[in-house]
Amino acid sequence: MPAAAPSSSPASATPSAPPPAPPLVLAAPDWQALDTLARRDDPPLLWQVGTQPLIAHWLDHAVRLGCKQVTLYCPDRPAAVRAALEGGAYWSLQLDLRPTPPAAGTAVETIDRLPGRPAASSPPADGAALVRWWLDLNLDWLAARDPALVHVDTAREPGGWVGPRAIIAPGVVLKSPYWIGAGTLVGSGCVIGPGALIGPGSVLSEDVHLRDALIQGGTFIGGHLDLHGKLLLGATLLDPAKGARADLTDDFIAAAMRRPALATPLAERLLAALLWLPAQVLALASGPRTSLAATLPGGTRLTLSTGSRGCLLARRASWLGAVVAGRLHLIGILPRDQPPAHLPGETRALLAHTPPGVFSLADLHEAHTPDQPDELAHALYQAALPEADRTVRASLLKLLFLRPPL
């Protein structure tokens, strides 16, 4: 009787796991002395390239390679890098950060480019060249963006990406390649691209032209601005071709979207206290009153009583008590129950976190309740730009005795 065939051994039946990839060794150039134009607090390793900092692209690359450990030589502001990488753990990688340049002869990947992309023909030699390197890096990311790795943005056309909840007015001209970040508002008459990157939560007014340009997230751009080969970081305009930097002081041109303070300023509380008694006298003739529900930043709800006749000071006399108590601002957007549901999430959040006030920019434009036409546009402008509060403050005497129509 023939002998039975030998059974397979466990080792041959179970496929062996692939060996782990060798550690990835990275080196960041020390360009701190060159940072004379952008003048940033963080090193180029942390500068935004597309949707994330440059170092994040390399750590993603390490994960795709199957690496478990990354060694990073970072002589340029290593403390800032360590803080950004949460003490050395990122993407479940073991990160060994060394605040020195690599020793001569060490095999490294230099982080002066994106993974798998060619490096610049020559390293930056001055501040203007460093900013141009940053812009070119973003344009390279945009041109080479892999649709297989995109999970959030929508491709409108080859090379044209639009983030969620972005609103683009009819008639806007889009020329690939471009990227419009989440929650961005693009006004009528704008021309976006080729080579335009707009960070999330930005607002572009009408007739803005962007070509080979980088816009930092959360930036407001006023109307009729043409940016070619430039970077706009809030209110800071960088022109690497001319080696020029302009810190804009006119918020109507460009500005960083602000995060307003929630506490009522002491000066407003004192002024409200001075106005309270004369307002109560005027309120005796303010006619039938209606109730307005308001949701304050943080979710607290407040019911405000509003008169139907007389000047604004008379109609809103009872609101002054909330200012004195620190629950309402004297100057701010008009109180509302909830931001309109049709707005993008970031825009709703902006309104929800902006303190409401007794007197608003909308009042100056004859929109005295949140349901009136154009009030929302004025509220968004006032929520985004501090210039609007200064305009209202300068017109406060006029607003006190302004008499809306019945």
C-alpha positions in Angstrom: 0.0 0.0 0.0 1.6 3.3 -1.0 2.6 5.6 1.7 0.3 8.6 2.3 1.6 11.9 1.0 3.2 14.0 3.8 0.9 16.8 5.0 2.0 20.4 4.5 3.9 21.9 7.4 2.3 24.9 9.2 5.1 27.1 7.9 4.2 26.3 4.3 0.4 26.7 4.9 0.6 30.1 6.5 1.9 32.9 4.3 4.7 34.8 6.1 4.0 38.5 6.8 6.0 41.0 4.7 9.0 42.4 6.5 8.5 45.9 7.8 9.8 48.7 5.7 13.1 50.2 6.8 12.9 53.5 8.8 12.4 56.6 6.7 15.2 59.2 7.3 14.2 62.8 6.6 16.2 66.0 6.8 14.7 69.5 6.9 16.8 72.3 5.5 17.7 75.1 7.9 16.3 78.1 6.1 15.5 80.2 9.2 18.0 82.9 8.2 16.3 83.2 4.8 12.9 83.9 6.2 13.1 87.7 5.8 10.0 88.2 3.6 7.4 85.9 5.0 8.7 86.4 8.6 6.9 83.4 10.0 7.3 82.0 13.5 7.3 78.4 12.2 9.8 76.7 9.9 9.0 75.9 6.2 8.5 72.3 7.3 5.2 73.4 8.9 4.1 75.7 6.1 0.8 74.8 4.4 1.0 73.0 1.1 -2.5 72.4 -0.2 -4.6 70.8 2.5 -1.8 70.2 5.1 1.7 71.2 6.3 4.6 70.0 4.2 5.8 67.5 6.9 2.3 65.9 6.9 2.8 64.9 3.2 6.0 63.1 4.1 4.5 61.3 7.1 1.6 60.2 4.9 4.2 58.9 2.5 5.9 57.0 5.3 2.6 55.3 6.1 2.1 54.3 2.5 5.6 52.8 2.4 4.7 50.7 5.4 7.3 52.4 7.6 6.9 52.1 11.4 9.7 54.6 12.3 10.7 58.0 11.0 13.9 59.8 11.9 13.7 63.6 11.3 16.7 65.8 11.4 15.3 69.3 12.0 17.8 72.1 13.0 15.3 74.8 12.1 13.1 75.6 15.2 12.7 72.0 16.3 10.6 72.9 19.3 7.8 74.3 17.1 8.0 71.1 15.0 7.9 68.9 18.1 4.8 70.8 19.4 3.1 70.5 16.0 3.7 66.7 15.9 2.3 66.2 19.4 5.5 65.2 21.1 6.7 62.7 18.5 3.6 60.5 17.9 1.9 61.0 14.5 0.0 58.6 12.3 1.0 55.8 14.7 4.6 56.3 13.6 7.5 56.3 16.0 9.1 59.7 15.3 12.7 60.4 16.3 13.2 64.1 16.0 16.8 65.3 16.2 17.5 69.0 16.4 20.7 68.8 14.4 21.7 68.4 10.7 22.4 64.9 9.6 26.1 63.8 9.7 28.0 63.9 6.4 27.3 60.8 4.4 23.9 60.0 6.0 21.4 58.8 3.5 18.3 61.1 3.8 15.3 62.3 1.9 15.5 66.1 2.0 12.2 67.8 2.7 12.5 70.6 0.1 9.8 69.1 -2.1 6.8 66.9 -2.0 7.3 63.1 -1.9 8.0 61.7 -5.3 8.3 65.1 -6.9 11.5 66.6 -8.3 13.3 69.1 -6.1 13.9 72.7 -7.3 16.8 73.2 -9.6 18.6 75.2 -6.8 17.7 75.9 -3.2 16.4 79.4 -2.2 19.1 82.0 -1.7 17.1 84.8 -0.1 13.7 85.7 1.4 12.0 86.3 -1.9 13.2 83.0 -3.3 12.0 81.2 -0.2 8.5 82.6 -0.7 8.6 81.7 -4.4 9.7 78.1 -3.4 6.6 78.0 -1.2 4.3 79.2 -3.9 5.8 76.8 -6.5 5.4 73.9 -4.0 1.7 74.6 -3.7 1.3 74.9 -7.5 3.2 71.6 -7.9 0.8 70.0 -5.3 -2.1 71.3 -7.3 -0.9 70.1 -10.6 0.1 66.6 -9.4 -2.9 66.0 -7.1 -3.8 62.4 -7.2 -7.6 61.8 -7.4 -7.2 58.5 -5.7 -6.0 60.2 -2.6 -8.8 62.8 -2.5 -11.7 62.0 -0.2 -13.4 65.3 0.6 -13.1 67.7 -2.3 -15.2 67.3 -5.5 -13.5 67.4 -8.9 -15.5 69.8 -11.0 -13.2 69.1 -14.0 -9.8 67.6 -14.4 -7.5 69.6 -12.1 -10.4 71.7 -10.6 -11.3 70.9 -7.0 -14.0 72.4 -4.8 -14.3 71.7 -1.1 -17.6 70.9 0.7 -20.0 73.7 1.4 -18.2 76.1 -0.8 -20.5 78.6 -2.6 -19.6 79.9 -6.0 -21.7 82.6 -7.6 -23.2 82.1 -11.1 -20.9 83.3 -13.8 -17.6 82.8 -12.0 -14.9 81.7 -14.4 -12.9 78.7 -13.3 -9.7 77.7 -15.1 -7.9 74.5 -14.1 -5.9 73.8 -12.1 -7.5 75.4 -9.0 -8.5 74.4 -5.5 -11.3 76.2 -3.6 -11.3 75.1 0.1 -14.3 74.1 2.1 -16.8 76.8 3.1 -15.3 79.4 0.8 -17.6 82.0 -0.7 -16.7 83.2 -4.2 -18.5 86.3 -5.4 -19.8 87.2 -8.9 -17.4 88.2 -11.7 -14.4 86.4 -10.2 -11.9 84.6 -12.3 -10.2 81.7 -10.5 -7.1 80.1 -12.0 -5.2 78.8 -13.6 -3.0 77.9 -10.7 -5.2 79.3 -7.8 -5.3 77.9 -4.3 -7.9 79.3 -1.9 -7.8 78.1 1.7 -10.9 77.0 3.6 -13.4 79.6 5.0 -12.3 82.4 2.8 -14.6 85.1 1.3 -14.0 86.6 -2.1 -16.0 89.7 -3.0 -16.9 90.5 -6.6 -14.5 90.7 -9.6 -11.5 89.1 -7.9 -8.9 87.6 -10.3 -6.4 84.9 -9.0 -3.7 83.3 -11.1 -0.7 81.4 -9.8 -1.8 82.7 -6.4 -2.0 81.3 -2.9 -4.7 82.5 -0.5 -4.5 81.5 3.2 -7.6 80.0 4.7 -9.9 82.4 6.5 -9.0 85.4 4.3 -11.4 88.1 3.2 -10.7 89.7 -0.2 -12.4 92.9 -1.3 -13.7 93.6 -4.7 -11.7 94.2 -7.9 -8.4 92.7 -6.6 -6.1 91.1 -9.1 -3.4 88.7 -7.8 -0.9 87.1 -10.1 2.1 85.3 -8.7 1.4 86.5 -5.2 0.5 85.1 -1.8 -2.2 86.6 0.5 -2.0 85.6 4.1 -4.8 87.4 5.8 -3.8 91.0 5.6 -0.2 90.3 4.5 0.5 90.4 0.8 3.8 88.7 -0.4 5.2 89.4 -3.9 8.2 87.1 -4.5 8.8 88.5 -8.0 9.5 92.0 -6.5 10.7 90.7 -3.1 8.0 92.9 -1.6 5.8 92.6 1.5 2.7 94.7 2.2 0.9 94.6 5.5 -2.5 95.9 4.5 -4.3 98.2 6.9 -7.5 98.7 4.9 -9.9 95.9 5.7 -11.9 96.6 2.6 -9.0 95.4 0.5 -8.1 92.2 2.4 -8.1 91.0 6.0 -7.9 87.9 8.1 -11.3 86.7 9.3 -11.4 87.5 13.0 -12.3 85.5 16.0 -14.3 88.0 18.1 -14.0 88.3 21.8 -17.1 87.1 23.6 -16.9 89.2 26.7 -18.7 92.6 26.7 -16.2 95.4 26.9 -16.3 97.4 30.1 -16.7 100.6 28.2 -19.8 99.3 26.5 -21.3 98.2 29.8 -20.7 101.6 31.3 -22.2 103.5 28.3 -25.2 101.2 28.4 -25.7 102.0 32.1 -25.6 105.7 31.3 -28.2 105.3 28.5 -30.5 103.0 30.5 -32.6 105.6 32.3 -33.2 108.0 29.3 -34.0 104.9 27.2 -36.6 103.7 29.7 -38.3 107.2 29.6 -38.3 107.1 25.8 -39.6 103.5 25.8 -42.9 104.6 27.5 -44.0 105.8 24.0 -42.6 102.9 22.0 -45.9 101.2 21.4 -46.8 97.5 21.4 -43.8 95.3 22.0 -42.8 92.0 20.5 -40.4 89.3 21.7 -37.2 88.4 19.8 -35.5 85.1 20.7 -31.7 85.2 20.5 -29.1 82.5 20.9 -25.9 83.8 22.3 -22.4 82.4 21.7 -22.1 79.3 23.8 -25.8 78.3 23.3 -27.4 80.5 26.0 -30.8 81.8 24.9 -32.1 85.3 25.6 -35.5 86.8 25.0 -35.5 90.5 24.0 -38.5 92.8 24.1 -38.7 95.3 21.1 -41.0 98.3 20.7 -42.8 99.2 17.5 -42.5 103.0 17.5 -40.0 105.7 18.1 -36.2 105.7 17.8 -34.0 102.6 18.1 -32.9 103.6 21.6 -36.6 103.6 22.7 -37.5 100.4 20.9 -34.5 98.5 22.3 -34.4 100.1 25.7 -34.8 96.7 27.5 -31.8 95.3 25.7 -29.5 97.7 27.6 -29.9 95.7 30.7 -28.4 92.7 29.0 -25.4 94.8 28.0 -24.9 96.0 31.6 -25.1 92.4 32.7 -22.4 91.4 30.2 -24.7 89.1 28.1 -25.0 91.3 25.1 -22.7 93.8 23.3 -23.7 97.4 22.7 -22.3 97.1 19.1 -22.6 93.8 17.2 -24.6 91.9 14.7 -28.3 91.9 15.3 -29.5 89.1 17.7 -31.0 86.1 16.0 -32.3 82.7 17.1 -30.2 80.6 14.7 -28.1 81.3 11.6 -29.9 80.5 8.4 -29.7 76.8 7.6 -28.8 77.4 3.9 -25.4 78.9 4.8 -22.2 76.8 4.7 -21.2 75.3 8.0 -18.2 77.6 8.5 -20.3 80.7 7.8 -23.0 79.5 10.2 -20.3 79.0 12.8 -19.0 82.5 12.2 -22.4 84.0 12.9 -23.1 81.7 15.9 -19.8 82.7 17.5 -20.1 86.4 16.9 -21.5 88.4 19.8 -24.8 90.1 19.0 -25.3 93.7 19.9 -28.0 96.4 20.4 -26.8 98.5 17.4 -25.5 96.9 14.2 -24.1 97.7 10.8 -27.4 96.5 9.3 -29.1 99.3 11.2 -27.1 101.8 9.3 -28.4 100.3 6.1 -32.1 100.3 7.1 -32.3 96.6 7.9 -33.4 96.5 11.5 -34.5 92.8 12.0 -32.8 89.5 10.9 -35.7 88.8 8.5 -35.3 91.9 6.5 -33.6 91.9 3.0 -29.8 92.5 3.0 -29.5 92.1 6.8 -27.7 88.8 6.4 -25.1 90.3 4.1 -24.3 93.2 6.5 -24.2 90.7 9.4 -21.7 88.5 7.6 -19.5 91.5 6.8 -19.6 92.7 10.4 -18.9 89.3 11.8 -15.9 88.9 9.5 -14.2 92.4 9.7 -13.5 94.6 12.7 -13.7 97.7 10.5 -17.5 97.3 10.6 -17.7 97.7 14.4 -15.6 100.9 14.1 -18.1 102.2 11.5 -21.0 101.5 13.8 -19.2 103.0 16.8 -18.5 106.2 14.8 -22.2 106.5 13.9 -23.6 105.5 17.4 -25.2 108.9 18.1 -27.0 108.8 14.8 -28.2 105.2 15.5 -29.6 106.1 19.0 -32.2 108.4 17.5 -32.7 106.7 14.2 -36.4 106.2 13.6 -37.2 103.1 11.5 -40.5 103.1 9.6 -43.4 101.7 11.4 
